[in-house]
Each structure stands twice: as C-alpha cells, then as structure tokens.
Amino acid sequence: MRLIKIKRKTKTEKRYSKKMGELTTKVTYIRKHILGLPIQTLHKYRETYYGEIKNCEDCFLYV
C-alpha cells in the first residue's frame, strides 16, 4: 500500500476575468494525498475554449 499518492481531479468552476467577464471553465487540481487525505495542492490549471492550457492565477474565483 502506498502512503503518498498524487491525484488529478477536474471540476467546473465559475471564474471572473477583467477582459472576458464571467467564465464557466473546467479547472484541474493536482493534489498530494497521504493516506487518502488531501494535504497540498501542487498545481491548478484551466483549459480554454480553444484548447490552450492556462494557469489559474489570472482569473479570480467568482462568488
């Protein structure tokens, strides 16, 4: 049994950017899990409409 696993999970979120306004996009999280519990988020990125991969730093979470 492995104690440390790296898992990737995709979910849909609403984001907001100044140039495009409100976006509904798929955000992928890469997280480190120890014994099945998430410990640390290593990286998160989103895929644009055109298939480009972008970092989530430029868009804010829309509430």
Biopython code that builds the backbone (N, CA, C, O; Angstrom):
import numpy as np
from Bio.PDB.StructureBuilder import StructureBuilder

atoms = [
    (1, "MET", "N", (0.838, -1.175, 0.000)),
    (1, "MET", "CA", (0.000, 0.000, 0.000)),
    (1, "MET", "C", (0.887, 1.244, 0.000)),
    (1, "MET", "O", (1.823, 1.350, 0.792)),
    (2, "ARG", "N", (0.587, 2.167, -0.883)),
    (2, "ARG", "CA", (1.363, 3.397, -0.958)),
    (2, "ARG", "C", (0.777, 4.428, -0.008)),
    (2, "ARG", "O", (-0.441, 4.583, 0.083)),
    (3, "LEU", "N", (1.643, 5.122, 0.691)),
    (3, "LEU", "CA", (1.192, 6.137, 1.636)),
    (3, "LEU", "C", (0.936, 7.472, 0.967)),
    (3, "LEU", "O", (0.003, 8.186, 1.334)),
    (4, "ILE", "N", (1.761, 7.815, -0.014)),
    (4, "ILE", "CA", (1.652, 9.116, -0.693)),
    (4, "ILE", "C", (1.201, 8.884, -2.133)),
    (4, "ILE", "O", (1.797, 8.083, -2.852)),
    (5, "LYS", "N", (0.153, 9.582, -2.552)),
    (5, "LYS", "CA", (-0.345, 9.496, -3.927)),
    (5, "LYS", "C", (-0.506, 10.908, -4.480)),
    (5, "LYS", "O", (-0.765, 11.854, -3.735)),
    (6, "ILE", "N", (-0.352, 11.036, -5.773)),
    (6, "ILE", "CA", (-0.614, 12.282, -6.491)),
    (6, "ILE", "C", (-1.871, 12.045, -7.324)),
    (6, "ILE", "O", (-1.897, 11.149, -8.169)),
    (7, "LYS", "N", (-2.912, 12.844, -7.089)),
    (7, "LYS", "CA", (-4.176, 12.671, -7.809)),
    (7, "LYS", "C", (-4.524, 13.938, -8.572)),
    (7, "LYS", "O", (-4.196, 15.048, -8.153)),
    (8, "ARG", "N", (-5.189, 13.751, -9.691)),
    (8, "ARG", "CA", (-5.651, 14.845, -10.533)),
    (8, "ARG", "C", (-7.167, 14.792, -10.589)),
    (8, "ARG", "O", (-7.745, 13.739, -10.858)),
    (9, "LYS", "N", (-7.817, 15.930, -10.333)),
    (9, "LYS", "CA", (-9.275, 15.988, -10.338)),
    (9, "LYS", "C", (-9.726, 17.230, -11.088)),
    (9, "LYS", "O", (-9.173, 18.312, -10.892)),
    (10, "THR", "N", (-10.729, 17.079, -11.947)),
    (10, "THR", "CA", (-11.263, 18.180, -12.728)),
    (10, "THR", "C", (-12.681, 18.480, -12.268)),
    (10, "THR", "O", (-13.495, 17.573, -12.097)),
    (11, "LYS", "N", (-12.970, 19.770, -12.069)),
    (11, "LYS", "CA", (-14.325, 20.182, -11.733)),
    (11, "LYS", "C", (-14.631, 21.507, -12.414)),
    (11, "LYS", "O", (-13.720, 22.238, -12.803)),
    (12, "THR", "N", (-15.903, 21.812, -12.554)),
    (12, "THR", "CA", (-16.340, 23.031, -13.220)),
    (12, "THR", "C", (-16.492, 24.141, -12.179)),
    (12, "THR", "O", (-17.110, 23.949, -11.131)),
    (13, "GLU", "N", (-15.911, 25.316, -12.493)),
    (13, "GLU", "CA", (-15.991, 26.464, -11.593)),
    (13, "GLU", "C", (-16.360, 27.698, -12.383)),
    (13, "GLU", "O", (-16.124, 27.785, -13.588)),
    (14, "LYS", "N", (-16.948, 28.658, -11.675)),
    (14, "LYS", "CA", (-17.191, 29.964, -12.272)),
    (14, "LYS", "C", (-16.024, 30.859, -11.904)),
    (14, "LYS", "O", (-15.677, 30.982, -10.729)),
    (15, "ARG", "N", (-15.418, 31.483, -12.896)),
    (15, "ARG", "CA", (-14.280, 32.371, -12.704)),
    (15, "ARG", "C", (-14.608, 33.714, -13.330)),
    (15, "ARG", "O", (-15.531, 33.817, -14.138)),
    (16, "TYR", "N", (-13.865, 34.732, -12.965)),
    (16, "TYR", "CA", (-14.087, 36.081, -13.485)),
    (16, "TYR", "C", (-12.752, 36.677, -13.903)),
    (16, "TYR", "O", (-11.785, 36.634, -13.143)),
    (17, "SER", "N", (-12.696, 37.235, -15.112)),
    (17, "SER", "CA", (-11.524, 37.979, -15.566)),
    (17, "SER", "C", (-11.984, 39.327, -16.094)),
    (17, "SER", "O", (-13.125, 39.463, -16.536)),
    (18, "LYS", "N", (-11.119, 40.312, -16.053)),
    (18, "LYS", "CA", (-11.487, 41.652, -16.491)),
    (18, "LYS", "C", (-11.757, 41.701, -17.988)),
    (18, "LYS", "O", (-12.657, 42.414, -18.430)),
    (19, "LYS", "N", (-10.992, 40.956, -18.769)),
    (19, "LYS", "CA", (-11.135, 41.003, -20.220)),
    (19, "LYS", "C", (-12.378, 40.267, -20.717)),
    (19, "LYS", "O", (-13.042, 40.732, -21.644)),
    (20, "MET", "N", (-12.702, 39.110, -20.103)),
    (20, "MET", "CA", (-13.777, 38.278, -20.635)),
    (20, "MET", "C", (-15.039, 38.290, -19.792)),
    (20, "MET", "O", (-16.094, 37.861, -20.260)),
    (21, "GLY", "N", (-14.955, 38.770, -18.563)),
    (21, "GLY", "CA", (-16.126, 38.739, -17.696)),
    (21, "GLY", "C", (-16.236, 37.399, -16.981)),
    (21, "GLY", "O", (-15.228, 36.803, -16.602)),
    (22, "GLU", "N", (-17.463, 36.932, -16.802)),
    (22, "GLU", "CA", (-17.686, 35.676, -16.090)),
    (22, "GLU", "C", (-17.434, 34.488, -17.006)),
    (22, "GLU", "O", (-17.927, 34.455, -18.134)),
    (23, "LEU", "N", (-16.667, 33.513, -16.526)),
    (23, "LEU", "CA", (-16.358, 32.306, -17.277)),
    (23, "LEU", "C", (-16.821, 31.096, -16.488)),
    (23, "LEU", "O", (-16.708, 31.076, -15.263)),
    (24, "THR", "N", (-17.331, 30.106, -17.160)),
    (24, "THR", "CA", (-17.560, 28.795, -16.566)),
    (24, "THR", "C", (-16.571, 27.867, -17.243)),
    (24, "THR", "O", (-16.686, 27.595, -18.438)),
    (25, "THR", "N", (-15.599, 27.378, -16.484)),
    (25, "THR", "CA", (-14.496, 26.637, -17.072)),
    (25, "THR", "C", (-14.174, 25.408, -16.241)),
    (25, "THR", "O", (-14.525, 25.332, -15.063)),
    (26, "LYS", "N", (-13.507, 24.454, -16.858)),
    (26, "LYS", "CA", (-13.051, 23.256, -16.166)),
    (26, "LYS", "C", (-11.681, 23.548, -15.563)),
    (26, "LYS", "O", (-10.751, 23.938, -16.270)),
    (27, "VAL", "N", (-11.568, 23.357, -14.259)),
    (27, "VAL", "CA", (-10.311, 23.595, -13.551)),
    (27, "VAL", "C", (-9.794, 22.254, -13.055)),
    (27, "VAL", "O", (-10.532, 21.495, -12.427)),
    (28, "THR", "N", (-8.528, 21.959, -13.336)),
    (28, "THR", "CA", (-7.899, 20.716, -12.923)),
    (28, "THR", "C", (-6.957, 20.991, -11.766)),
    (28, "THR", "O", (-6.088, 21.858, -11.853)),
    (29, "TYR", "N", (-7.132, 20.250, -10.686)),
    (29, "TYR", "CA", (-6.291, 20.356, -9.498)),
    (29, "TYR", "C", (-5.387, 19.137, -9.420)),
    (29, "TYR", "O", (-5.853, 18.012, -9.599)),
    (30, "ILE", "N", (-4.102, 19.344, -9.156)),
    (30, "ILE", "CA", (-3.164, 18.264, -8.895)),
    (30, "ILE", "C", (-2.813, 18.368, -7.418)),
    (30, "ILE", "O", (-2.223, 19.353, -6.974)),
    (31, "ARG", "N", (-3.188, 17.325, -6.653)),
    (31, "ARG", "CA", (-3.031, 17.375, -5.199)),
    (31, "ARG", "C", (-2.233, 16.182, -4.703)),
    (31, "ARG", "O", (-2.237, 15.111, -5.310)),
    (32, "LYS", "N", (-1.547, 16.392, -3.580)),
    (32, "LYS", "CA", (-0.824, 15.327, -2.905)),
    (32, "LYS", "C", (-1.711, 14.789, -1.788)),
    (32, "LYS", "O", (-2.228, 15.557, -0.976)),
    (33, "HIS", "N", (-1.887, 13.460, -1.747)),
    (33, "HIS", "CA", (-2.725, 12.801, -0.750)),
    (33, "HIS", "C", (-1.853, 11.869, 0.091)),
    (33, "HIS", "O", (-1.033, 11.123, -0.444)),
    (34, "ILE", "N", (-2.036, 11.918, 1.401)),
    (34, "ILE", "CA", (-1.381, 10.980, 2.305)),
    (34, "ILE", "C", (-2.478, 10.216, 3.030)),
    (34, "ILE", "O", (-3.312, 10.802, 3.720)),
    (35, "LEU", "N", (-2.463, 8.907, 2.864)),
    (35, "LEU", "CA", (-3.487, 8.010, 3.425)),
    (35, "LEU", "C", (-4.895, 8.413, 2.996)),
    (35, "LEU", "O", (-5.841, 8.263, 3.771)),
    (36, "GLY", "N", (-5.047, 8.919, 1.784)),
    (36, "GLY", "CA", (-6.350, 9.273, 1.244)),
    (36, "GLY", "C", (-6.835, 10.666, 1.594)),
    (36, "GLY", "O", (-7.901, 11.067, 1.127)),
    (37, "LEU", "N", (-6.102, 11.415, 2.392)),
    (37, "LEU", "CA", (-6.493, 12.772, 2.777)),
    (37, "LEU", "C", (-5.679, 13.792, 1.989)),
    (37, "LEU", "O", (-4.455, 13.681, 1.925)),
    (38, "PRO", "N", (-6.338, 14.786, 1.388)),
    (38, "PRO", "CA", (-5.584, 15.796, 0.626)),
    (38, "PRO", "C", (-4.754, 16.672, 1.567)),
    (38, "PRO", "O", (-5.263, 17.214, 2.548)),
    (39, "ILE", "N", (-3.479, 16.795, 1.246)),
    (39, "ILE", "CA", (-2.552, 17.558, 2.080)),
    (39, "ILE", "C", (-2.172, 18.882, 1.422)),
    (39, "ILE", "O", (-2.200, 19.926, 2.075)),
    (40, "GLN", "N", (-1.820, 18.850, 0.146)),
    (40, "GLN", "CA", (-1.261, 20.029, -0.511)),
    (40, "GLN", "C", (-1.703, 20.077, -1.967)),
    (40, "GLN", "O", (-1.739, 19.050, -2.645)),
    (41, "THR", "N", (-2.041, 21.281, -2.449)),
    (41, "THR", "CA", (-2.323, 21.478, -3.863)),
    (41, "THR", "C", (-1.021, 21.854, -4.550)),
    (41, "THR", "O", (-0.436, 22.895, -4.251)),
    (42, "LEU", "N", (-0.568, 21.014, -5.466)),
    (42, "LEU", "CA", (0.694, 21.258, -6.148)),
    (42, "LEU", "C", (0.537, 22.247, -7.295)),
    (42, "LEU", "O", (1.385, 23.117, -7.492)),
    (43, "HIS", "N", (-0.558, 22.110, -8.060)),
    (43, "HIS", "CA", (-0.755, 22.961, -9.228)),
    (43, "HIS", "C", (-2.232, 22.944, -9.602)),
    (43, "HIS", "O", (-2.917, 21.942, -9.397)),
    (44, "LYS", "N", (-2.724, 24.055, -10.152)),
    (44, "LYS", "CA", (-4.068, 24.077, -10.716)),
    (44, "LYS", "C", (-4.024, 24.865, -12.014)),
    (44, "LYS", "O", (-3.363, 25.898, -12.118)),
    (45, "TYR", "N", (-4.741, 24.354, -12.992)),
    (45, "TYR", "CA", (-4.761, 24.989, -14.304)),
    (45, "TYR", "C", (-6.136, 24.808, -14.915)),
    (45, "TYR", "O", (-6.936, 23.987, -14.468)),
    (46, "ARG", "N", (-6.390, 25.600, -15.955)),
    (46, "ARG", "CA", (-7.677, 25.525, -16.640)),
    (46, "ARG", "C", (-7.450, 25.415, -18.138)),
    (46, "ARG", "O", (-6.417, 25.830, -18.664)),
    (47, "GLU", "N", (-8.436, 24.850, -18.805)),
    (47, "GLU", "CA", (-8.382, 24.700, -20.251)),
    (47, "GLU", "C", (-9.321, 25.722, -20.878)),
    (47, "GLU", "O", (-10.473, 25.842, -20.460)),
    (48, "THR", "N", (-8.843, 26.461, -21.877)),
    (48, "THR", "CA", (-9.653, 27.475, -22.526)),
    (48, "THR", "C", (-10.553, 26.832, -23.577)),
    (48, "THR", "O", (-10.473, 25.630, -23.832)),
    (49, "TYR", "N", (-11.402, 27.647, -24.175)),
    (49, "TYR", "CA", (-12.311, 27.197, -25.225)),
    (49, "TYR", "C", (-11.543, 26.660, -26.421)),
    (49, "TYR", "O", (-12.005, 25.747, -27.105)),
    (50, "TYR", "N", (-10.366, 27.229, -26.673)),
    (50, "TYR", "CA", (-9.564, 26.838, -27.837)),
    (50, "TYR", "C", (-8.605, 25.702, -27.542)),
    (50, "TYR", "O", (-7.825, 25.325, -28.417)),
    (51, "GLY", "N", (-8.634, 25.141, -26.337)),
    (51, "GLY", "CA", (-7.777, 24.011, -26.004)),
    (51, "GLY", "C", (-6.442, 24.389, -25.386)),
    (51, "GLY", "O", (-5.622, 23.511, -25.117)),
    (52, "GLU", "N", (-6.204, 25.678, -25.155)),
    (52, "GLU", "CA", (-4.949, 26.097, -24.530)),
    (52, "GLU", "C", (-5.012, 25.818, -23.032)),
    (52, "GLU", "O", (-6.085, 25.848, -22.429)),
    (53, "ILE", "N", (-3.851, 25.547, -22.440)),
    (53, "ILE", "CA", (-3.758, 25.328, -21.006)),
    (53, "ILE", "C", (-3.216, 26.598, -20.375)),
    (53, "ILE", "O", (-2.151, 27.080, -20.761)),
    (54, "LYS", "N", (-3.951, 27.151, -19.394)),
    (54, "LYS", "CA", (-3.541, 28.381, -18.734)),
    (54, "LYS", "C", (-3.532, 28.188, -17.227)),
    (54, "LYS", "O", (-4.277, 27.371, -16.686)),
    (55, "ASN", "N", (-2.684, 28.945, -16.565)),
    (55, "ASN", "CA", (-2.608, 28.927, -15.115)),
    (55, "ASN", "C", (-3.822, 29.658, -14.546)),
    (55, "ASN", "O", (-4.358, 30.544, -15.211)),
    (56, "CYS", "N", (-4.261, 29.322, -13.365)),
    (56, "CYS", "CA", (-5.450, 29.944, -12.768)),
    (56, "CYS", "C", (-5.134, 31.245, -12.052)),
    (56, "CYS", "O", (-6.026, 31.806, -11.416)),
    (57, "GLU", "N", (-3.932, 31.745, -12.120)),
    (57, "GLU", "CA", (-3.558, 32.963, -11.408)),
    (57, "GLU", "C", (-4.217, 34.205, -11.992)),
    (57, "GLU", "O", (-4.459, 35.163, -11.257)),
    (58, "ASP", "N", (-4.518, 34.223, -13.295)),
    (58, "ASP", "CA", (-5.055, 35.434, -13.937)),
    (58, "ASP", "C", (-6.564, 35.599, -13.766)),
    (58, "ASP", "O", (-7.082, 36.690, -14.005)),
    (59, "CYS", "N", (-7.284, 34.555, -13.360)),
    (59, "CYS", "CA", (-8.726, 34.636, -13.136)),
    (59, "CYS", "C", (-9.035, 34.463, -11.661)),
    (59, "CYS", "O", (-8.373, 33.690, -10.968)),
    (60, "PHE", "N", (-10.025, 35.171, -11.188)),
    (60, "PHE", "CA", (-10.439, 35.093, -9.798)),
    (60, "PHE", "C", (-11.677, 34.224, -9.685)),
    (60, "PHE", "O", (-12.471, 34.123, -10.620)),
    (61, "LEU", "N", (-11.829, 33.605, -8.541)),
    (61, "LEU", "CA", (-12.998, 32.776, -8.293)),
    (61, "LEU", "C", (-14.212, 33.675, -8.161)),
    (61, "LEU", "O", (-14.192, 34.626, -7.379)),
    (62, "TYR", "N", (-15.264, 33.393, -8.908)),
    (62, "TYR", "CA", (-16.477, 34.217, -8.938)),
    (62, "TYR", "C", (-17.437, 33.705, -7.878)),
    (62, "TYR", "O", (-17.772, 32.521, -7.872)),
    (63, "VAL", "N", (-17.878, 34.561, -6.998)),
    (63, "VAL", "CA", (-18.787, 34.143, -5.925)),
    (63, "VAL", "C", (-20.122, 34.804, -6.114)),
    (63, "VAL", "O", (-21.036, 34.588, -5.318)),
]
sb = StructureBuilder()
sb.init_structure("model")
sb.init_model(0)
sb.init_chain("A")
sb.init_seg("    ")
for serial, (resi, resn, name, xyz) in enumerate(atoms, 1):
    if name == "N":
        sb.init_residue(resn, " ", resi, " ")
    sb.init_atom(name, np.array(xyz, "f"), 0.0, 1.0, " ", f" {name:<3s}", serial, name[0])
structure = sb.get_structure()
